[in-house]
């Protein structure tokens, strides 16, 4: 009988180094694009106040796992995270459960690191300014991940609640709070939309030539005009399905009009093709990313000096100082 390892939220928080996570997530995204990962569409059961989603996945070279995640948008008013989760890791040869991980923090960080991986691949090489829209869990995770993995020197933080933007900016060297989303986005090279807003939080006209815009919100954060004039990159073309498997803004869109970021990372598809081009990263979350993060957390909990799982294209992540 295999002993099941249990990692609570505190142990997981200390076991997700960003560089190792970026390598593991890049490998998982490539596997999704290669169609070597086995990840069925996400399903969800709905209650009056929220939903419980199931996300199983297998990624060759990383592992077999399943995440249960609840999404209750009203939780922050009660002092609780809107997203709460657990991941179970299984032996890919025998199916035995190997580990149970608290995955609320893991979900936030793997989402933000995937955004950073996409920004590193799609933003202009000379991009230096970053706008963070939203000062909640995802805003905080994106501020840390993107500013750590991409060479940015200016960071603007905006929230519908100015005091929250000020608190988040004050916790991070080099960041400053601004008074509106428009002020944050104007002139920004990289924009990260990290809200729970049901309607667009930016206007198309705010986004200048050459910008890269990321969105991880469960609502329709991005305006149709921006999506219509931009090249759109995703974890999987399944993003064009209806929620909970797909994105609100992209449901019903022709899958051939979006590009899987794994194909860009593997060198099979072009990323940015012109300095003036606007690129969009739309993420809905993907079980392959949970597998990638869980294996990093387990390895580093057992051995803090452990290296990340090898990238399938042999490319180690580039960590750049602020």
RONUVO-115257 format. One line per field, with one value per residue: x, y, z of N, C-alpha, C, O in turn. Coordinates in steps of 0.001 Angstrom, whole numbers. Example, Ala and Ser with C-alpha at 12.3 -4.5 7.8 and 13.67 -1.06 7.14 Angstrom:
2
nc1 <- [13190,12850]
nc2 <- [-5690,-2250]
nc3 <- [7800,7080]
cac1 <- [12300,13670]
cac2 <- [-4500,-1060]
cac3 <- [7800,7140]
cc1 <- [13200,12900]
cc2 <- [-3300,30]
cc3 <- [7800,7870]
oc1 <- [14236,13409]
oc2 <- [-3319,1138]
oc3 <- [8465,8039]
This chain:
322
nc1 <- [841,611,1793,-10,958,442,35,-443,-1926,0,2459,2464,2597,5224,6595,6691,8627,9138,10677,11126,8484,7654,9120,8000,5291,5529,6331,4009,2102,3113,2735,-50,-603,714,-987,-422,-980,-3583,-6565,-9714,-12703,-13504,-15847,-18784,-20655,-23436,-24393,-26774,-25166,-22678,-20150,-18833,-16073,-14593,-11417,-9583,-6364,-3680,-258,2367,5507,5196,2842,-150,-3186,-5919,-8036,-10253,-12220,-13796,-15872,-16932,-18267,-19092,-17642,-15360,-16506,-17068,-14630,-13342,-11555,-12477,-11988,-11394,-9538,-8515,-5963,-5419,-2857,-1966,-451,848,1159,-80,-2345,-2634,-3353,-1131,-628,-2141,-2983,-3348,-4817,-5540,-3843,-1986,-3519,-3875,-1200,-216,-1823,-1030,1695,1503,426,2638,4516,3276,3348,6092,6638,5129,4977,6445,9998,11211,9520,8612,6823,4180,787,-1434,-4607,-6947,-6875,-6959,-6654,-5648,-4586,-2488,-941,-261,1190,3506,4459,4673,6291,8567,9399,9510,11181,10444,10190,8510,5554,2108,-739,-4175,-7466,-10964,-11450,-9708,-8147,-7394,-5762,-3683,-2700,-1791,128,1873,3048,4965,8111,8758,6232,3260,192,-2587,-5270,-7331,-8548,-8184,-6031,-4040,-3783,-3201,-628,750,2900,2451,-500,-2393,-5358,-7181,-9660,-12994,-15002,-18120,-18429,-16630,-13541,-11780,-11332,-11293,-9954,-8076,-5892,-2787,-781,1241,936,614,-1961,-3321,-5795,-7531,-9903,-13143,-15368,-16588,-14069,-12738,-13152,-15131,-14163,-11384,-10634,-11281,-9388,-6959,-4299,-5062,-4227,-4195,-4637,-5700,-7560,-10036,-11048,-12896,-15309,-18482,-18751,-18546,-16159,-15018,-14196,-16054,-15938,-15029,-16602,-18090,-16532,-14546,-12348,-9998,-9118,-7750,-4668,-2778,-740,1236,2104,3517,5561,6846,7858,6431,4429,3940,4619,4386,4406,4952,6145,4119,1865,-998,-1283,-3170,-3713,-5800,-6931,-8465,-7873,-6456,-6298,-3850,-2018,-2382,-1440,1237,1991,1499,3385,5757,5418,5352,7909,9612,8777,9654,12376,14012,16053,15624,15530,13505,10998,12195,12052,10205,11109,13635,14261,15189,13641,13798,14830,14402,15727,14102]
nc2 <- [-1199,2139,5025,7943,11174,14244,17600,20621,23927,25791,24404,23975,26602,27259,25784,26309,27471,30113,30014,27232,26452,27829,26455,23862,24393,25391,23051,21527,23031,22773,20029,19937,21258,19513,17421,15255,15269,14193,15467,15914,17896,20437,19933,20903,21211,23034,25195,27270,29512,29232,27197,23850,22526,19915,18741,16682,15395,14259,14409,13511,12630,14363,13812,12346,13644,15136,17897,19417,22217,24920,27656,30548,33466,35415,35077,36717,38877,37742,37268,35104,33141,33403,31266,27947,25000,21536,19185,15933,13665,10938,7683,7117,4644,2669,3825,4412,6593,9148,11630,14342,17618,20889,23303,25927,28219,27215,27153,29890,30743,29093,29951,32621,32310,30967,33063,34753,33224,33254,36025,36425,35102,36486,39287,42435,42452,44670,45453,47162,48208,47488,46795,46101,44993,44900,43959,41717,38231,37119,39417,40012,37650,37771,40155,39450,37178,37963,40261,39108,37224,38468,41153,43957,47419,49356,49455,49569,49638,49036,49211,48615,49428,51837,51836,49187,48816,50501,49209,46780,47678,48900,46751,45824,46285,49047,49204,51140,52637,53604,55800,54797,52240,52970,54783,53070,51269,52857,53362,51164,48359,45678,44232,43014,41555,40929,40367,39825,40696,40829,42065,43825,45208,46951,49340,49146,51241,52089,50457,50384,50295,47395,46381,43849,41906,40259,38036,36643,36450,35148,36226,38294,39867,41189,43467,43123,44457,44677,41968,41367,42701,41726,39251,36186,34136,30996,28468,26079,25130,24440,26475,27883,26718,26628,28081,25838,24981,26635,30092,33021,35229,34069,31977,29980,31025,30561,27916,27891,30460,31097,30655,28077,28470,26670,25695,27862,28031,25671,26221,25758,27386,30818,33504,36721,38750,41246,44425,46293,44847,43737,41523,38953,37137,34730,33103,30282,28551,25296,21791,20561,22428,22334,19767,20209,22122,20758,18667,20078,21252,18952,17809,19838,20121,17755,17890,20701,21572,20458,20203,21623,19718,18484,20677,20037,21031,21638,24173,26339,28434,32027,34028,37250,40054,42721]
nc3 <- [0,-941,708,1209,565,2222,1617,3079,2665,3532,3267,532,-409,171,-1656,-4380,-6400,-8689,-11096,-11542,-11717,-14024,-15992,-15793,-16372,-18974,-20301,-19929,-21372,-23957,-24279,-24282,-26696,-28423,-28343,-26769,-24114,-21936,-21432,-20495,-21249,-18863,-16228,-14328,-11312,-10240,-7623,-5801,-5177,-6340,-7960,-8428,-9838,-11796,-12720,-14296,-15380,-17494,-18071,-20046,-18701,-16604,-14911,-13395,-12400,-10527,-10123,-7834,-7778,-6250,-7069,-5885,-6186,-4368,-2065,-1200,218,2611,3581,2472,-2,-3470,-5123,-4262,-3641,-4171,-4996,-6201,-6648,-8664,-9081,-12213,-13346,-11778,-10738,-8072,-5331,-4684,-3485,-1704,-2136,-855,-2868,-3347,-3224,-5068,-7429,-7952,-8328,-10414,-12485,-12767,-13396,-15834,-17330,-17247,-18660,-21160,-21666,-21799,-24137,-26024,-25696,-26765,-27298,-26136,-24137,-21200,-19359,-17105,-16482,-13913,-13448,-11057,-7684,-6152,-5306,-7740,-8926,-7157,-7416,-10138,-10238,-8823,-10289,-13059,-12957,-11976,-13866,-16291,-17880,-16539,-15750,-14868,-13031,-12854,-10814,-10620,-9276,-8736,-6227,-4797,-2474,-2148,-4357,-3642,-1366,-2466,-4353,-2587,-1399,-3043,-4499,-6590,-7724,-8337,-7336,-9332,-10398,-12036,-14292,-16940,-16787,-15925,-18086,-20332,-22518,-21546,-21908,-21311,-20215,-17576,-16934,-14174,-12851,-11444,-12981,-14730,-17154,-19827,-18692,-19726,-22369,-25907,-27223,-25396,-25568,-26881,-29972,-30372,-27820,-25261,-24022,-21282,-19954,-17279,-16021,-15021,-16118,-18867,-19575,-21648,-24377,-27377,-29639,-29219,-29182,-31779,-33336,-32624,-32311,-30976,-28267,-26585,-23984,-24905,-27802,-26986,-25563,-26976,-26563,-24786,-21472,-18580,-19706,-21624,-22598,-21791,-23569,-25925,-26734,-29211,-31201,-34150,-33876,-35350,-35419,-33172,-31378,-29966,-27163,-26549,-29001,-29937,-28030,-28604,-31054,-33345,-34228,-35071,-32839,-31745,-34618,-35501,-34433,-33922,-33602,-31768,-29127,-27522,-24587,-23534,-20819,-19368,-17443,-16926,-16719,-17207,-16331,-13609,-13048,-13744,-11819,-9437,-9475,-9252,-6702,-5074,-5525,-4601,-1980,-908,-1496,-1313,-2980,-5384,-8942,-11575,-13426,-16549,-19355,-22298,-24643,-24074,-23197,-20792,-18299,-18412,-15963,-14919,-13339,-11522]
cac1 <- [0,1362,1437,-406,1535,-500,644,-1452,-1699,1254,3590,2428,3056,6673,7166,6391,9539,8579,11445,10817,7085,7584,9610,7018,4088,5848,6285,2611,1433,3574,2067,-1433,-589,1135,-2054,73,-1649,-4972,-7306,-11095,-13276,-13899,-17268,-19084,-21966,-23748,-25296,-27317,-24192,-21397,-20008,-17733,-15584,-13663,-10418,-8544,-5431,-2436,767,3541,6700,4855,2055,-1598,-3779,-7253,-8335,-11603,-12131,-15066,-15835,-18047,-17867,-19413,-16841,-14502,-17217,-17037,-13245,-12906,-11193,-13538,-11594,-10788,-9285,-7665,-5450,-4960,-1896,-2033,609,365,1252,-973,-3549,-2688,-3234,185,-554,-3265,-2411,-4163,-4522,-6062,-2678,-1436,-4322,-3560,162,-25,-2496,-188,2925,1136,340,4003,5102,2698,3878,7490,6664,4325,5189,7605,11253,11581,8438,9120,5779,3178,-422,-2187,-5978,-7485,-5939,-7297,-5721,-4969,-3770,-1259,-138,282,2219,4734,4958,5054,7428,9740,9792,9625,11969,9664,10749,7424,4358,962,-1791,-5469,-8566,-12201,-11284,-8378,-7369,-6815,-4645,-2581,-2108,-1042,1317,2788,3715,5868,9049,8639,4842,2516,-1237,-3141,-6656,-8336,-8079,-7726,-4700,-3099,-3613,-2677,811,1359,3346,1816,-1679,-2941,-6701,-7288,-10863,-14143,-16044,-18888,-18381,-15270,-12950,-10987,-11884,-10391,-9148,-7000,-4785,-2011,-57,2334,673,192,-3019,-3713,-7050,-7782,-11188,-14167,-16369,-16175,-13198,-12170,-14156,-15139,-13320,-9995,-10463,-11406,-8217,-5744,-4025,-5497,-3506,-4949,-4060,-6238,-8664,-11291,-11489,-14014,-16543,-19219,-18332,-17308,-14951,-14440,-14236,-17276,-15713,-14614,-17478,-18647,-15541,-13883,-11093,-8831,-8727,-6941,-3424,-2348,571,2210,2676,4500,6693,7550,8408,5639,3580,4514,4058,4294,5015,5204,6215,2882,767,-1549,-1501,-4057,-3662,-7034,-6780,-9604,-7379,-6333,-5842,-2432,-1262,-2461,-485,2577,2265,1505,4646,6779,5204,5758,9363,10298,8463,10518,13771,14008,17077,15279,15327,12192,10916,12810,11201,10223,11869,14980,14469,15001,13031,14699,14402,15002,15538,13267]
cac2 <- [0,3387,6060,9178,12400,15352,18932,21644,25158,26437,23701,24221,27981,27309,24765,26651,28475,30565,29537,25816,26357,28265,25362,22780,24848,25428,21673,21099,23718,22132,18727,20193,21558,18290,16423,14116,15337,13721,16388,16080,19203,20656,19856,21595,21158,24387,25431,28623,30579,29008,25942,22948,22005,18791,18943,15655,15535,13488,15011,12636,13201,15117,12982,12152,14311,15699,19004,19880,23636,25617,29071,31248,34860,36263,34743,37768,39725,37013,37037,33817,33197,33013,29953,27058,23786,20423,18354,14593,13134,9486,6978,6946,3236,1811,4534,4619,8002,9419,12867,15268,18956,22089,23877,27280,29034,26615,27593,31294,30918,28476,30822,33797,31915,30731,34390,35252,32454,33792,37380,36296,34639,37288,40731,42944,42263,45881,45808,47474,48690,46475,47236,45053,45436,44024,43880,40552,37104,37018,40606,39837,36579,38244,41160,38758,36279,38642,41147,38285,36414,39338,42342,45194,48404,50212,48667,50349,48782,49701,48397,49371,49971,52453,51465,47863,49019,51102,48190,45832,48355,49160,45513,45373,47344,49552,49313,52287,52608,54695,56036,54182,51237,53673,55329,51953,50641,53794,53307,49968,47331,44435,44477,41787,41736,39920,40737,38926,41505,40121,42832,44292,46156,47898,49738,48853,52421,52288,49535,50931,49375,46639,45936,42474,41935,38965,38035,35382,36545,34196,36963,38796,41005,41849,43931,42438,45175,44300,40586,41323,43254,41174,37820,35624,32927,30291,27199,25038,25634,24161,27739,28412,26081,27390,27818,26118,24523,27696,31483,33744,36099,33340,30856,30021,31523,29535,27551,28148,31862,31246,29877,27502,29009,25579,25609,28937,27646,24573,26713,25306,28493,32134,34334,38082,38846,42643,45226,47036,43906,43555,40119,38712,35827,34473,31867,29827,27509,24024,20745,20282,23355,21821,18665,20803,22777,19759,17921,20983,21372,17709,17645,20823,19839,16646,18300,22102,21836,19705,20988,21478,18711,19014,21194,19117,21604,21891,25593,26724,29750,33160,34853,38560,40925,43896]
cac3 <- [0,-1033,1675,542,1114,2342,1713,3309,1911,3932,2663,-907,-637,227,-2553,-5771,-6953,-9958,-12242,-11752,-12148,-15417,-16823,-15773,-17078,-20407,-20784,-19972,-22480,-25188,-24357,-24691,-28124,-29124,-28161,-26005,-22816,-21927,-20566,-20967,-20914,-17469,-15915,-13080,-10680,-9784,-6499,-5967,-4963,-6992,-8685,-8124,-11105,-11766,-13769,-14341,-16492,-17542,-18916,-20084,-18113,-15402,-14019,-13480,-11244,-10709,-9212,-7543,-7444,-6092,-7444,-5255,-6408,-3227,-889,-642,1189,3878,3929,1936,-1424,-4407,-5637,-3272,-4417,-3767,-6085,-5863,-7615,-8740,-9794,-13582,-13740,-10999,-10337,-6627,-4942,-4101,-2707,-1634,-1959,-869,-4184,-3522,-3615,-6288,-8572,-8238,-8821,-11734,-13455,-12985,-14084,-17235,-17947,-17413,-19758,-22389,-21875,-22196,-25522,-26938,-25574,-27486,-26540,-25401,-23217,-19859,-18458,-16774,-15797,-13220,-13197,-10030,-6566,-5349,-5310,-9026,-9120,-6370,-8013,-11417,-9968,-8448,-11334,-14300,-12714,-11696,-15015,-17464,-17525,-16516,-14833,-14393,-12738,-12394,-10264,-10499,-8774,-8537,-4879,-4831,-1297,-2395,-5287,-2900,-497,-3282,-4884,-1487,-984,-4089,-4909,-7949,-8176,-7823,-7591,-10127,-10049,-12900,-15240,-18144,-16516,-15852,-19394,-21318,-22727,-20966,-22858,-20896,-19382,-16994,-16406,-13114,-12109,-11558,-13608,-15750,-18396,-20096,-17739,-20497,-23662,-27022,-27574,-24424,-25841,-27973,-30856,-29794,-26457,-24994,-23014,-20742,-19211,-16584,-15335,-15458,-16861,-20183,-19257,-22826,-25328,-28679,-30587,-28987,-29638,-33226,-34034,-32035,-32415,-29699,-27882,-25553,-23529,-25773,-28623,-26278,-24980,-27772,-26125,-23782,-20091,-17843,-20401,-22428,-22157,-22154,-24725,-27118,-27047,-30557,-32160,-34943,-33206,-36195,-35282,-31965,-31439,-28695,-26796,-26577,-30348,-30018,-27195,-29285,-32314,-34489,-34657,-34809,-31795,-32281,-35942,-35845,-33214,-33694,-33431,-30422,-28814,-26382,-23936,-22797,-20055,-18566,-16550,-17630,-15801,-17423,-15499,-12239,-13003,-13772,-10542,-8361,-9465,-8708,-5266,-4425,-5592,-3764,-583,-514,-1642,-1750,-4001,-6600,-10160,-12186,-14471,-17765,-20419,-23418,-25763,-23583,-22971,-19409,-18209,-18206,-14838,-15080,-12185,-11774]
cc1 <- [879,868,1132,179,470,285,-466,-1066,-361,2458,3627,2964,4575,7366,6893,7322,9143,9348,11141,9388,6924,8054,8577,5763,4344,5780,4847,1862,1851,2882,601,-1500,-182,36,-1522,-488,-3077,-5744,-8720,-11630,-13684,-15411,-17515,-20497,-22228,-24699,-25840,-26269,-22879,-21352,-18816,-17322,-14596,-12734,-9344,-7606,-4222,-1492,1981,4775,6456,4005,572,-2226,-5189,-7454,-9834,-11488,-13536,-14870,-17106,-17712,-18126,-18546,-15985,-15207,-17270,-15609,-12697,-12493,-12376,-13280,-10918,-10665,-8431,-7184,-5042,-4059,-1906,-788,109,431,228,-2282,-3660,-2562,-1944,183,-1858,-2696,-3512,-3826,-5148,-4943,-2079,-2189,-3985,-2191,344,-709,-1615,1097,2637,1001,1731,4722,4586,3244,5314,7602,6048,4553,6393,8872,11646,10493,8994,8028,4653,2007,-1124,-3562,-6646,-6451,-6293,-6234,-4956,-4125,-2443,-356,491,1371,3548,5304,5456,6258,8698,10273,9921,10341,11108,10256,9697,6179,3277,-146,-3066,-6513,-9808,-12239,-9858,-7529,-6720,-5634,-3443,-1908,-1258,229,2351,3542,4797,6795,8817,7228,4207,1058,-1638,-4654,-7708,-7707,-7535,-6319,-3656,-2773,-2935,-1153,1487,1741,2676,682,-2189,-4286,-6991,-8502,-11917,-15318,-16800,-18840,-16967,-14795,-12040,-11740,-10832,-9439,-8017,-5736,-4036,-1337,1080,2116,371,-794,-3339,-4990,-7262,-9126,-12211,-15303,-15817,-15322,-12801,-13266,-14017,-14228,-11859,-9727,-10505,-10173,-6899,-5530,-4241,-4808,-4160,-4174,-4433,-7367,-10018,-11847,-12673,-15335,-17257,-18637,-19121,-16042,-14244,-14607,-15512,-17075,-15481,-15554,-18128,-17695,-14912,-12547,-9847,-8346,-7984,-5736,-3074,-932,1634,2858,3715,5749,7523,8148,7638,4713,4255,3843,3832,5032,5372,5238,4918,1679,307,-1821,-2351,-3848,-4943,-6933,-8068,-9174,-7386,-5743,-4373,-1556,-1274,-1515,935,2942,2354,2828,5788,6641,5670,7276,10087,9952,9365,11993,13816,15051,16763,15096,13932,12184,11479,11771,11317,10932,13282,15266,14185,14405,14073,14142,15147,14727,14714,14126]
cc2 <- [1253,4369,7352,10381,13487,16652,19960,22929,25811,25752,23919,25617,28073,26402,25037,27745,28829,30058,28082,25650,26784,27174,24253,23157,24941,24032,21184,21744,23144,20782,18878,20433,20356,17238,15149,14122,14832,14553,16554,17460,19277,20517,20539,21296,22523,24362,26845,29734,30390,27690,25153,22282,20870,18892,17857,15868,14632,14176,14095,13333,14019,14282,12982,12753,14777,16799,19172,21331,24221,27087,29723,32734,35753,36041,35891,38678,39073,36690,35713,33973,32787,31632,29157,25678,22766,19715,17005,14108,11608,8923,6673,5500,2348,2484,4769,6100,8243,10616,13641,16640,19994,22879,25252,28226,28512,27088,29036,31439,30288,29301,32016,33442,31585,32054,34969,34532,32980,35180,37332,35891,35636,38795,41159,42734,43477,46333,46038,47886,47674,47125,46025,45622,44441,43818,42734,39474,37027,38251,40483,38787,37021,39294,40474,37961,37039,39546,40365,37591,37204,40615,43594,46124,49349,49364,49588,49392,49597,48709,49263,49985,50515,52026,50097,47960,49581,50082,47208,46479,48593,47934,45070,46498,47768,49697,50573,52153,53811,54718,55346,53121,51913,54217,54218,51402,51561,53757,52063,48971,45990,44778,43136,42104,40591,40203,39641,39624,40719,40788,43374,45350,47155,48257,49528,50019,52685,51515,50002,49884,48674,46126,44432,42510,40503,39090,36662,35386,35565,34894,37436,40045,41821,42265,43239,43124,44805,42890,40494,41808,42663,39729,37222,34287,32323,29062,26076,25633,25286,25419,28329,27719,26982,27119,26633,25665,25675,29081,32158,34521,35330,32202,31045,30541,30350,29187,27845,29587,32140,30308,29352,27966,27914,25422,26692,28558,26541,24998,26282,26383,29802,32771,35721,38146,40275,43461,45969,46136,43868,42073,40007,37290,35680,33105,31548,28802,26171,22993,20410,21205,22924,20639,19224,21427,21768,19012,18786,21079,20118,17553,18605,20668,18730,17037,19720,22434,21155,20647,20755,20285,19267,19519,20300,19699,22005,23338,25938,28133,30827,34006,36176,39393,42131,45082]
cc3 <- [0,20,929,1271,1148,2502,1922,2571,2264,3292,1159,-1214,-644,-763,-4025,-6280,-8385,-11180,-12566,-12254,-13600,-16363,-16930,-16547,-18578,-21012,-20907,-21136,-23831,-25367,-24759,-26191,-28963,-29168,-27511,-24584,-22973,-20916,-21114,-20609,-19443,-17332,-14584,-12624,-10064,-8599,-6647,-5889,-5699,-7720,-8159,-9421,-10867,-12965,-13695,-15520,-16351,-18516,-18901,-19534,-16866,-14456,-14323,-12230,-11583,-9678,-9054,-7104,-7348,-6430,-6908,-5239,-5209,-2014,-340,354,2560,4305,3456,478,-2299,-4992,-4516,-3899,-3674,-5026,-5513,-6991,-7522,-9422,-11203,-14063,-13044,-10613,-8848,-6297,-4178,-3167,-2780,-1291,-1821,-2115,-4415,-3954,-4918,-7523,-8954,-8880,-10186,-12819,-13799,-13725,-15545,-17982,-18194,-18548,-21092,-22692,-22354,-23660,-26495,-26844,-26412,-26661,-25707,-24431,-21819,-18880,-18336,-16058,-15193,-12905,-12262,-8941,-5616,-5461,-6620,-9329,-8393,-7008,-9324,-11211,-9657,-9619,-12556,-14071,-12406,-12943,-16309,-17019,-17630,-15468,-14271,-14208,-12200,-11975,-10135,-10019,-8715,-7138,-4779,-3629,-1466,-3356,-4559,-1995,-1307,-3825,-3787,-1017,-1950,-4535,-6362,-8470,-7593,-8197,-8431,-9942,-10877,-13780,-16496,-17951,-16478,-17235,-20391,-21370,-22181,-22059,-22587,-19947,-18882,-16360,-15436,-12241,-12213,-12248,-14680,-17117,-18598,-19109,-18439,-21762,-24739,-27282,-26587,-24786,-27080,-28830,-30115,-28396,-26419,-23830,-22578,-19938,-18592,-15863,-15875,-16200,-18197,-19990,-20470,-23804,-26683,-29681,-30450,-29492,-31151,-33960,-33561,-32459,-31036,-29460,-26644,-25084,-24492,-26590,-28016,-25618,-25743,-27455,-25116,-22394,-19518,-18560,-21113,-21825,-22634,-23447,-26025,-27501,-28418,-31601,-32904,-34284,-34038,-36078,-33979,-32065,-30059,-28376,-26793,-27936,-30562,-29228,-27843,-30615,-33538,-35040,-34301,-33604,-32369,-33615,-36329,-34557,-32893,-33451,-31970,-30211,-27556,-25886,-23134,-22144,-19308,-17532,-17276,-16679,-15988,-16578,-14040,-12054,-12899,-12437,-9404,-8310,-8946,-7192,-4529,-4398,-4666,-2297,-58,-527,-2182,-2809,-5322,-7773,-10680,-13128,-15766,-18753,-21630,-24621,-25329,-23238,-21520,-19343,-17956,-17059,-14897,-13848,-12535,-12164]
oc1 <- [1772,-339,1931,-77,-312,1102,-1320,-14,330,3376,4704,3709,5147,8588,6866,6860,8848,8738,10924,9116,6147,7461,8304,5226,3466,5238,4500,1076,1032,2487,68,-2357,-665,114,-2106,-474,-3702,-5603,-8912,-11063,-14150,-16164,-16589,-21414,-21343,-25675,-25404,-26464,-22039,-22390,-17912,-18108,-13864,-13185,-8294,-7994,-3800,-1870,2582,5050,7397,4399,104,-1836,-5598,-7088,-10588,-10750,-14360,-13838,-18206,-16963,-17442,-18695,-15887,-14558,-17490,-15389,-11690,-13017,-13176,-14218,-9974,-11568,-7737,-7912,-4397,-4452,-1860,-153,-934,-176,-275,-3229,-4681,-1756,-1695,904,-2577,-2014,-4488,-2649,-5270,-5084,-1703,-1578,-3832,-2033,995,-231,-1470,1539,3453,1415,1974,5455,5352,3567,5710,8544,6402,4340,7257,8822,12330,10527,9754,8278,4226,2202,-1377,-3679,-6881,-5288,-5970,-5060,-3733,-3057,-1393,851,1643,2365,4592,6496,6559,7158,9798,11482,10388,10126,11046,10758,9959,5783,3488,-459,-3051,-6446,-9722,-12970,-8905,-6315,-5613,-4630,-2308,-684,-154,1301,3555,4552,5472,6316,8696,7028,4566,726,-1097,-5242,-8871,-6494,-6529,-5494,-2529,-1615,-2161,-477,2699,993,2367,873,-2397,-4356,-7040,-8382,-11764,-16469,-16174,-19169,-16177,-15536,-11574,-12669,-9637,-8253,-7088,-4639,-4580,-1316,1792,3006,-64,-499,-3598,-5244,-7186,-9456,-12162,-16116,-14728,-15795,-12551,-14207,-12927,-13585,-11164,-8717,-9843,-9921,-5835,-6460,-3675,-4801,-4622,-3186,-3604,-8058,-11046,-12991,-13381,-16372,-16697,-18088,-20265,-14944,-13016,-15088,-15991,-17933,-15706,-15319,-18642,-18015,-14763,-11692,-8761,-7271,-7624,-5788,-3074,-35,2812,4030,4690,6868,8739,8869,8130,4268,5038,2645,3150,6154,6013,4429,4639,593,1123,-2505,-2271,-3811,-5162,-6860,-8681,-10010,-8227,-4809,-3707,-470,-297,-861,1733,4071,3188,3346,6689,7637,6310,7854,11065,10750,9789,12770,13674,14949,17536,14574,13256,13245,11256,10741,12412,11322,14029,16422,13043,14640,15113,13087,16378,13595,14629,13602]
oc2 <- [1401,4530,7801,10579,13629,16785,20150,23002,26327,26425,24036,25794,28875,26258,24109,28849,27947,29709,27733,24810,26178,26979,23757,22340,24605,23846,20506,21081,23041,20429,18045,19876,20186,16279,14079,13089,15022,14375,17264,18130,18296,20933,20737,21147,23105,23613,27566,30796,31290,27125,25706,21561,20859,19103,18081,16448,14287,14490,13908,14486,14340,14061,13518,12406,14809,16651,19079,21645,24043,27682,29483,33201,36763,36749,36035,39205,39752,35943,35237,34843,31933,30906,29643,25228,23077,19649,16936,14135,11051,9596,6041,5161,1392,1810,5279,6800,7615,10628,13600,16804,19983,23104,25692,28951,29303,27389,29357,32167,30880,29348,32379,34197,31895,32159,35599,35157,33137,35485,38112,36285,35639,39508,40341,42828,43342,47465,45218,47914,47076,47914,45039,46612,43288,43536,42776,39765,36883,38136,40811,38996,36690,39311,40874,38054,36777,39594,40897,37389,36672,41096,44221,45680,50066,48634,50302,48444,50710,47518,50489,50945,49741,51870,49873,47269,49185,50080,46847,45877,48500,48046,44067,47567,46924,50255,51017,51616,54904,53782,55302,53103,51471,54123,54398,51102,51090,54079,51915,48768,45248,45524,42218,42832,39427,40272,38671,39206,40009,40165,43389,46261,48108,47560,49710,49809,53429,51875,50016,48708,49294,45497,43839,43077,39639,40121,35642,34425,35190,34232,37039,41159,43021,41506,42826,42455,44635,42642,39643,41384,43052,39061,37691,33414,33046,28664,25238,26540,25781,25428,29186,28084,27976,26043,26427,25935,25694,29236,31902,34488,35867,31527,32116,30504,29265,30061,28027,29913,33284,29290,30107,27868,28199,25057,26482,28745,26475,24224,26419,26301,29881,32595,35868,37653,40503,43212,46249,46620,43957,41440,40838,36349,36410,32081,32422,28243,25938,23282,20013,20809,23123,20522,18775,21282,21906,18747,18284,20997,20212,17206,18230,21045,18761,16584,19926,23467,21257,21751,19809,19868,20441,18880,19846,18963,22622,23693,25834,28942,30563,34625,36209,39429,42524,46167]
oc3 <- [834,205,107,2458,207,3414,1057,1936,1385,2824,575,-2179,-1382,-726,-4833,-6568,-9191,-12191,-13726,-13111,-14338,-17424,-18023,-17296,-19373,-22102,-21875,-21812,-24744,-26478,-25491,-26876,-30082,-29936,-27680,-23915,-24017,-19706,-22101,-19746,-18864,-18214,-13799,-13432,-9438,-8576,-7545,-6479,-5692,-8062,-7533,-10037,-9877,-14091,-13093,-16535,-15247,-19644,-17843,-19864,-16141,-13311,-15328,-11115,-12744,-8512,-10023,-6171,-8245,-6119,-7408,-4381,-5045,-1019,878,1258,3563,5259,3981,-217,-1917,-5321,-3892,-4604,-2706,-6016,-4467,-8157,-6425,-10234,-11370,-15079,-13634,-10207,-8387,-6910,-3149,-2170,-3779,-280,-2572,-2395,-5558,-4940,-5783,-8548,-10133,-9860,-11048,-13952,-14966,-14591,-16413,-19136,-19223,-19314,-22042,-23840,-23220,-24348,-27674,-27825,-26730,-25435,-24693,-23949,-21306,-17675,-19324,-15134,-15885,-12183,-12625,-9226,-4429,-5685,-6611,-9929,-8947,-7131,-9602,-11938,-10172,-9912,-13036,-14910,-12557,-13063,-17316,-15907,-18687,-14435,-13305,-15117,-11219,-12695,-9610,-10323,-8652,-6893,-4685,-3760,-977,-3188,-4826,-1865,-900,-3759,-4027,-323,-1718,-4913,-7249,-9549,-6502,-9254,-8264,-9401,-10477,-13988,-17051,-18860,-16939,-17526,-21225,-20393,-22338,-23015,-23519,-18986,-19674,-15370,-15834,-11018,-12955,-12120,-15468,-18127,-17654,-18741,-17815,-22169,-24507,-27535,-26903,-24360,-28185,-28469,-29326,-27826,-27406,-22778,-23416,-19314,-19278,-15168,-17046,-16845,-18610,-20215,-20350,-24038,-27077,-30490,-31452,-30149,-31744,-35088,-34043,-32910,-30049,-30328,-25761,-25701,-24847,-26128,-28479,-25164,-25214,-28010,-24652,-22158,-19923,-18075,-21197,-20702,-23739,-24329,-27109,-28503,-28740,-32790,-32343,-34141,-33488,-36583,-33703,-32755,-29087,-29213,-27012,-28026,-31283,-29705,-27662,-31243,-34658,-36185,-33354,-33380,-33383,-33730,-37355,-33663,-31727,-33130,-31053,-31016,-26652,-26678,-22168,-22823,-18696,-16821,-18144,-15931,-15031,-16154,-13319,-11017,-12076,-11970,-8511,-7225,-8275,-6474,-3481,-3367,-4019,-1439,1097,313,-3387,-3470,-6275,-7622,-10279,-13592,-16060,-18967,-21962,-25527,-26089,-23006,-21072,-20241,-17352,-17197,-14923,-13366,-13698,-12416]
